[in-house]
């Protein structure tokens, strides 16, 4: 008797050619040129951000004799960061931490208010991709021309256009990498060294790496970077709520959609004529009518495209617009937008911004231009001198954060009968006065002795006090004085 459960099993051999790939093949996106207020806004923002990036390393700032005159400089050799009147040392890395916190919370606040506005207008990936698409459009034409060129067989005309386009892309990549390295060295000097082949190898390798990444990310990968590589699309969902302004298709007004002929009645149908212009201009290749999507960067180009179509069919603008979640369910084109900027999450973000900003401003206004570090010798812990007194050795490091030479006095307090002296170039019993060069760190060997009978414990606390002779700066460092067991 045959088991009927096996009668329908397909025992045909598997054809490997019929196996489907686990990954869908990428469909190249050729966005159409958009015209409108949001497209103009993107041009302005792109121009401003690129100007800031390329011009900033060339801005000069007078820091006096011995200081670099570049306004913004990450000086790795001298281990500090210059930003106009601010100079941050390695010991003040908390300022960088504070700036990163401010940037993150600002991004959270903007996202909770306006959705992915950062992604749509100011993100470097968006800015450079816009620039690369602009070059592509200038060389190969608008969307239809580019689609036609993609399908056309290789010819001299097609080859020349492709070579020209990729050449300009590479030039933009070189300029991008070149501008970046200028932030880490004196820009005029490094520029000459780059062209005379005298620059460090790391400079050329950095330019090459950034050229490659700019070319690949902005020219070849484009939307794939935002969709697959960037984590923000997956995080930003936690920042938005029903009152967040984002690019919205008003389905209640647009549906049911369909083609529309001139002089045809709008009765019983929606205002969307299914022209797909919103899809054609989208740099991410999505259909905003499908609702809020992970790929949408809220660049608002679909708003410009839809408004242009609404003007042509004599309907009110705003079928696609910046709106809240509630707006997509309202079919009234004259509906007034209800804005709620003051909400629990925006209050929380604003409070954190204010708190961190206030702390950073306070510390910046009250930051000391003197930093002292005292390191006690560990081998030996102490030395017994011929007169029976106990001696300890210390290394005193004095950081002068001012762009001028300063003199400091070193005092020691804590144990009765203590004496102290410095050892410089083999000389001892000098006055405890030291000179620290401008914008520099100097180390000094300090010896302290105390009568054995005055040591009440094996280890006693003492203070090493460093005072600016010509000013009011004073730094007190607590350390220990070691002696034998009582």
VMD Tcl script that draws the C-alpha trace (Angstrom):
set ca {
  {0.00 0.00 0.00}
  {1.45 3.39 -1.07}
  {1.42 6.28 1.37}
  {-0.58 9.05 -0.33}
  {1.39 11.75 1.57}
  {4.37 11.27 -0.75}
  {2.47 11.27 -4.03}
  {2.87 15.03 -4.63}
  {6.56 15.27 -3.83}
  {8.49 16.86 -6.69}
  {11.46 14.62 -7.41}
  {12.68 16.50 -10.48}
  {16.42 17.42 -10.44}
  {17.15 20.93 -9.26}
  {18.27 23.32 -12.00}
  {20.92 25.53 -10.46}
  {20.21 28.24 -13.01}
  {16.71 28.62 -11.57}
  {17.99 29.32 -8.04}
  {17.17 32.81 -6.94}
  {19.70 35.08 -5.30}
  {19.17 36.03 -1.69}
  {19.87 39.66 -2.61}
  {17.98 41.76 -5.11}
  {20.04 43.34 -7.85}
  {20.36 47.08 -7.44}
  {18.29 49.16 -9.81}
  {20.22 52.31 -10.66}
  {18.36 55.46 -9.68}
  {18.41 58.37 -12.10}
  {16.61 61.23 -10.31}
  {14.95 63.91 -12.40}
  {15.83 67.56 -11.90}
  {13.40 69.21 -9.48}
  {12.40 72.85 -9.41}
  {10.89 74.66 -6.47}
  {11.50 76.28 -3.11}
  {12.95 73.18 -1.44}
  {15.32 72.53 -4.33}
  {16.53 76.14 -4.06}
  {16.95 75.71 -0.31}
  {19.07 72.62 -0.90}
  {21.26 74.54 -3.37}
  {21.82 77.27 -0.79}
  {22.66 74.82 1.99}
  {24.96 72.85 -0.30}
  {26.80 76.03 -1.31}
  {27.15 77.23 2.29}
  {28.32 73.88 3.70}
  {30.83 73.29 0.89}
  {32.15 76.84 1.27}
  {32.63 76.33 5.00}
  {34.43 73.04 4.41}
  {36.80 74.32 1.73}
  {37.47 77.84 3.06}
  {37.85 77.23 6.82}
  {41.48 75.93 6.71}
  {42.54 79.16 5.01}
  {41.16 81.51 7.66}
  {43.96 83.11 9.69}
  {43.96 83.90 13.42}
  {46.72 85.78 15.27}
  {47.90 83.87 18.34}
  {51.08 85.82 18.94}
  {54.68 84.79 18.54}
  {55.24 81.05 18.39}
  {51.57 80.14 17.93}
  {50.05 78.86 14.68}
  {48.06 81.46 12.76}
  {45.50 79.02 11.35}
  {42.04 79.62 12.83}
  {40.99 75.95 12.87}
  {43.80 73.43 13.26}
  {44.15 69.92 14.64}
  {47.83 69.97 15.54}
  {48.75 66.33 16.11}
  {52.46 67.07 16.48}
  {51.87 69.49 19.38}
  {48.86 67.51 20.63}
  {46.26 70.24 20.65}
  {43.23 71.56 18.82}
  {42.87 75.21 17.85}
  {39.48 76.77 17.13}
  {39.77 80.54 16.73}
  {40.29 81.86 20.29}
  {39.96 78.41 21.90}
  {42.93 76.11 22.41}
  {42.19 72.61 23.67}
  {44.97 70.46 25.15}
  {44.91 66.65 25.55}
  {44.06 67.15 29.24}
  {40.90 68.98 28.17}
  {39.43 66.26 26.00}
  {36.19 66.67 27.95}
  {35.47 69.69 25.74}
  {35.42 67.39 22.71}
  {33.13 65.04 24.62}
  {30.83 67.96 25.43}
  {30.72 69.03 21.78}
  {29.82 65.50 20.70}
  {27.03 65.39 23.29}
  {25.70 68.75 22.07}
  {25.81 67.55 18.46}
  {23.98 64.32 19.29}
  {21.25 65.97 21.36}
  {20.83 68.70 18.72}
  {20.32 65.98 16.13}
  {17.74 64.31 18.38}
  {15.91 67.62 18.84}
  {15.89 68.47 15.12}
  {14.68 64.96 14.28}
  {11.86 65.11 16.82}
  {10.74 68.44 15.33}
  {11.35 68.06 11.58}
  {12.17 64.41 10.92}
  {15.36 63.62 9.05}
  {16.11 67.24 8.15}
  {19.82 66.64 8.77}
  {19.84 63.75 6.28}
  {17.91 65.67 3.64}
  {19.87 68.93 3.69}
  {23.17 68.94 5.61}
  {24.58 65.41 5.80}
  {27.93 65.20 3.92}
  {26.68 62.15 2.03}
  {23.65 64.13 0.83}
  {25.68 67.24 -0.03}
  {28.32 65.42 -2.06}
  {25.76 63.13 -3.73}
  {23.80 66.22 -4.81}
  {27.01 67.67 -6.22}
  {27.83 64.46 -8.09}
  {24.30 64.22 -9.53}
  {24.56 67.86 -10.64}
  {27.77 67.02 -12.53}
  {26.14 63.93 -14.04}
  {23.17 65.98 -15.20}
  {25.41 68.65 -16.74}
  {27.42 66.05 -18.69}
  {24.81 63.43 -19.63}
  {21.55 65.36 -19.48}
  {18.44 65.01 -17.35}
  {16.76 61.76 -16.31}
  {15.35 60.62 -19.66}
  {18.61 61.36 -21.44}
  {20.59 59.41 -18.84}
  {18.23 56.45 -18.99}
  {18.52 56.42 -22.76}
  {22.31 56.67 -22.53}
  {22.44 53.72 -20.10}
  {20.58 51.52 -22.57}
  {22.54 52.67 -25.61}
  {25.49 50.58 -26.85}
  {28.97 51.88 -26.21}
  {29.99 54.55 -28.68}
  {32.53 57.35 -28.90}
  {29.94 59.85 -27.65}
  {28.89 57.68 -24.70}
  {32.49 56.87 -23.80}
  {33.52 60.54 -23.88}
  {30.62 61.53 -21.62}
  {31.37 58.77 -19.15}
  {35.09 59.60 -19.06}
  {34.34 63.31 -18.56}
  {31.83 62.61 -15.78}
  {34.10 60.28 -13.85}
  {37.06 62.61 -14.32}
  {35.14 65.48 -12.74}
  {34.01 63.17 -9.94}
  {37.61 62.20 -9.22}
  {38.66 65.87 -9.23}
  {35.92 66.62 -6.68}
  {37.18 63.68 -4.61}
  {40.75 64.99 -4.75}
  {39.60 68.45 -3.68}
  {37.62 66.89 -0.85}
  {40.58 64.90 0.44}
  {42.93 67.83 -0.12}
  {40.75 70.15 1.93}
  {40.56 67.62 4.76}
  {44.33 67.31 5.25}
  {44.60 71.11 5.46}
  {42.83 70.91 8.83}
  {45.84 69.00 10.24}
  {48.69 71.24 9.06}
  {49.33 74.82 8.03}
  {47.28 75.01 4.83}
  {49.55 77.30 2.68}
  {52.67 75.38 3.64}
  {51.10 71.97 3.06}
  {49.70 73.06 -0.31}
  {53.19 73.91 -1.56}
  {54.57 70.66 -0.17}
  {51.84 68.62 -1.86}
  {52.60 70.10 -5.28}
  {56.41 69.90 -4.84}
  {56.16 66.27 -3.64}
  {57.68 67.18 -0.27}
  {54.61 66.48 1.88}
  {54.59 63.55 4.34}
  {53.45 60.18 3.04}
  {50.47 60.27 5.41}
  {49.21 63.42 3.65}
  {49.19 61.75 0.23}
  {47.67 58.54 1.60}
  {44.92 60.54 3.37}
  {44.10 62.44 0.18}
  {44.00 59.17 -1.78}
  {41.75 57.46 0.77}
  {39.29 60.36 0.96}
  {39.30 60.71 -2.82}
  {38.34 57.06 -3.14}
  {35.62 57.17 -0.48}
  {34.12 60.40 -1.84}
  {34.10 59.00 -5.38}
  {32.61 55.66 -4.36}
  {30.07 56.93 -1.81}
  {28.91 60.04 -3.68}
  {29.20 58.80 -7.25}
  {28.68 55.05 -7.27}
  {26.86 53.93 -4.11}
  {24.75 57.02 -3.38}
  {21.46 55.92 -1.81}
  {22.95 52.57 -0.73}
  {25.11 54.38 1.83}
  {22.01 55.89 3.45}
  {19.97 52.70 3.28}
  {22.49 50.03 4.26}
  {25.55 51.66 5.82}
  {24.17 54.53 7.90}
  {22.66 53.53 11.28}
  {20.65 56.73 11.67}
  {17.56 55.62 9.64}
  {17.08 52.81 12.15}
  {17.67 55.03 15.18}
  {15.62 58.06 14.18}
  {12.36 56.14 14.52}
  {12.74 56.46 18.30}
  {12.95 60.27 18.01}
  {9.77 60.98 16.04}
  {6.17 60.99 17.24}
  {2.75 61.96 15.92}
  {3.60 65.66 16.11}
  {6.85 65.46 14.16}
  {6.84 67.41 10.92}
  {7.93 65.18 8.08}
  {7.29 64.82 4.35}
  {3.75 63.45 4.13}
  {1.46 62.30 1.32}
  {-2.14 63.24 2.13}
  {-3.79 59.99 1.12}
  {-7.25 61.10 2.22}
  {-7.10 63.83 -0.40}
  {-5.14 61.99 -3.09}
  {-6.96 58.65 -3.22}
  {-8.31 57.03 -5.26}
  {-5.59 58.06 -7.69}
  {-5.57 57.75 -11.46}
  {-4.86 59.58 -14.73}
  {-6.81 62.75 -15.37}
  {-7.80 64.37 -18.63}
  {-8.33 68.05 -19.21}
  {-11.83 69.31 -18.33}
  {-12.64 65.96 -16.68}
  {-14.55 66.17 -13.38}
  {-12.79 65.50 -10.10}
  {-15.97 64.13 -8.57}
  {-15.54 60.74 -6.92}
  {-11.77 60.57 -7.23}
  {-8.63 61.84 -5.52}
  {-6.29 64.63 -6.56}
  {-3.31 62.35 -7.28}
  {-3.10 61.84 -11.05}
  {-0.56 59.03 -10.66}
  {2.04 60.87 -12.75}
  {4.91 59.43 -10.64}
  {6.80 62.72 -10.72}
  {7.35 62.43 -6.97}
  {9.13 59.12 -7.61}
  {11.10 60.45 -10.58}
  {12.76 63.26 -8.56}
  {13.47 61.16 -5.45}
  {17.23 60.52 -5.02}
  {16.36 57.42 -2.96}
  {14.02 56.02 -5.62}
  {11.05 55.51 -3.27}
  {7.36 56.32 -3.58}
  {6.36 58.71 -0.78}
  {2.74 57.67 -1.32}
  {3.57 54.38 0.39}
  {3.98 56.25 3.67}
  {6.95 57.00 5.92}
  {9.83 54.71 4.95}
  {13.29 53.94 6.25}
  {14.86 55.11 2.98}
  {13.19 58.54 2.98}
  {15.66 61.31 3.86}
  {12.93 64.01 3.80}
  {14.75 66.07 1.17}
  {11.29 67.39 0.12}
  {12.03 67.28 -3.61}
  {8.81 65.28 -4.04}
  {6.95 68.27 -2.59}
  {8.36 70.53 -5.31}
  {7.50 68.00 -8.02}
  {3.93 67.49 -6.78}
  {3.28 71.20 -6.32}
  {4.37 71.77 -9.93}
  {1.86 69.15 -11.09}
  {-0.92 70.61 -8.91}
  {-0.31 74.01 -10.50}
  {-0.71 72.49 -13.97}
  {-4.05 70.81 -13.15}
  {-5.34 73.89 -11.22}
  {-5.57 72.18 -7.84}
  {-4.37 73.46 -4.45}
  {-0.77 72.75 -3.58}
  {0.18 70.55 -0.66}
  {-0.90 67.09 -1.74}
  {2.59 66.23 -0.54}
  {3.89 68.56 2.15}
  {5.56 68.81 5.52}
  {2.87 67.69 7.94}
  {2.26 65.64 11.04}
  {0.97 62.08 11.18}
  {-2.57 63.38 11.61}
  {-2.41 65.38 8.39}
  {-2.43 62.41 6.04}
  {-5.96 61.55 7.16}
  {-7.40 65.04 6.45}
  {-8.74 65.62 2.93}
  {-9.20 69.38 3.33}
  {-6.51 71.23 1.31}
  {-7.24 74.39 3.29}
  {-6.53 72.70 6.59}
  {-4.32 74.73 8.89}
  {-1.22 72.98 10.12}
  {-1.26 72.36 13.87}
  {2.23 72.69 15.30}
  {3.23 71.44 18.75}
  {6.89 72.24 19.17}
  {6.65 72.15 22.97}
  {6.33 68.49 23.88}
  {7.83 66.28 26.62}
  {10.60 64.94 24.39}
  {11.52 68.35 22.95}
  {11.55 69.83 26.46}
  {13.86 67.03 27.60}
  {16.22 67.50 24.66}
  {16.21 71.27 25.12}
  {16.93 70.95 28.84}
  {19.89 68.63 28.20}
  {21.24 71.02 25.56}
  {20.95 73.97 27.91}
  {22.57 72.09 30.81}
  {25.53 70.74 28.82}
  {25.99 74.06 27.06}
  {25.98 75.97 30.36}
  {28.51 73.59 31.91}
  {30.82 73.89 28.92}
  {30.52 77.68 28.84}
  {31.23 77.94 32.57}
  {34.29 75.70 32.39}
  {35.53 77.53 29.29}
  {35.22 80.95 30.91}
  {36.91 79.72 34.09}
  {39.51 77.42 32.57}
  {42.98 77.72 34.04}
  {45.97 78.58 31.88}
  {48.19 76.69 34.33}
  {48.21 72.94 34.83}
  {50.46 71.16 37.34}
  {51.11 67.47 37.85}
  {53.27 66.07 40.67}
  {54.62 62.51 40.43}
  {56.38 61.05 43.48}
  {59.39 58.77 43.03}
  {58.61 55.12 43.73}
  {62.14 53.72 43.69}
  {63.38 54.39 46.26}
  {60.39 55.52 48.32}
  {62.66 57.60 50.57}
  {66.33 58.17 51.33}
  {67.84 58.71 54.80}
  {70.40 61.53 54.67}
  {73.59 61.76 56.72}
  {71.97 64.13 59.23}
  {69.15 61.65 59.84}
  {66.49 63.56 57.88}
  {64.28 61.81 55.31}
  {64.28 62.83 51.66}
  {61.64 62.18 48.99}
  {61.93 62.91 45.28}
  {59.21 64.27 42.97}
  {58.80 65.17 39.32}
  {56.85 68.42 38.90}
  {55.34 69.01 35.45}
  {54.16 72.56 34.74}
  {52.02 73.28 31.69}
  {51.98 76.91 30.53}
  {48.91 77.41 28.32}
  {49.70 81.06 27.52}
  {51.51 82.18 24.37}
  {54.23 83.91 26.37}
  {57.03 82.79 28.70}
  {56.14 82.80 32.41}
  {58.03 82.36 35.69}
  {56.65 80.26 38.53}
  {57.53 79.77 42.21}
  {57.32 76.33 43.82}
  {56.48 76.04 47.53}
  {56.00 72.98 49.72}
  {53.85 72.82 52.86}
  {52.63 70.16 55.26}
  {55.43 69.07 57.63}
  {57.31 71.21 60.13}
  {60.97 71.81 59.30}
  {60.67 70.79 55.65}
  {63.24 72.01 53.13}
  {62.97 71.76 49.34}
  {65.28 72.26 46.41}
  {65.37 71.74 42.66}
  {67.91 69.80 40.69}
  {68.56 71.33 37.28}
  {71.56 70.31 35.19}
  {73.16 68.71 38.24}
  {72.90 71.84 40.37}
  {71.10 71.76 43.73}
  {70.00 74.22 46.42}
  {68.63 76.66 43.84}
  {65.80 79.10 44.61}
  {62.50 77.41 43.79}
  {61.87 79.60 40.73}
  {61.35 78.07 37.29}
  {60.75 79.52 33.83}
  {58.35 77.78 31.49}
  {58.40 78.66 27.77}
  {55.28 79.89 26.03}
  {52.67 77.26 25.22}
  {54.85 74.44 26.56}
  {55.22 71.73 29.18}
  {58.33 71.65 31.37}
  {59.43 69.04 33.93}
  {61.53 69.68 37.05}
  {63.08 67.41 39.65}
  {62.04 68.44 43.16}
  {63.59 67.09 46.37}
  {61.94 67.52 49.77}
  {63.48 66.59 53.13}
  {62.01 66.62 56.62}
  {63.41 65.83 60.09}
  {62.69 62.21 61.01}
  {61.32 63.23 64.41}
  {58.64 65.37 62.72}
  {57.22 62.43 60.77}
  {54.23 61.35 62.82}
  {53.26 58.59 60.41}
  {54.81 56.40 57.75}
  {53.00 58.44 55.09}
  {51.98 62.09 55.47}
  {50.17 64.45 53.12}
  {51.99 67.51 51.78}
  {51.05 70.23 49.27}
  {53.16 71.32 46.32}
  {52.11 74.86 45.40}
  {52.97 76.44 42.04}
  {52.32 80.20 41.71}
  {52.70 82.51 38.73}
  {55.21 85.17 39.84}
  {53.72 87.88 37.61}
  {50.06 86.95 37.94}
  {47.44 85.42 40.17}
  {47.44 81.85 38.81}
  {47.97 79.29 41.56}
  {47.77 75.50 41.49}
  {47.91 73.28 44.59}
  {48.69 69.58 44.17}
  {48.39 67.19 47.12}
  {50.88 64.34 47.33}
  {52.44 62.13 50.03}
  {55.72 62.12 51.89}
  {57.04 58.65 52.79}
  {59.26 57.69 55.71}
  {60.35 54.64 57.72}
  {58.12 52.70 60.09}
  {57.89 54.34 63.53}
}
mol new
graphics top color blue
foreach p $ca { graphics top sphere $p radius 0.5 }
foreach p [lrange $ca 0 end-1] q [lrange $ca 1 end] { graphics top cylinder $p $q radius 0.2 }
display resetview
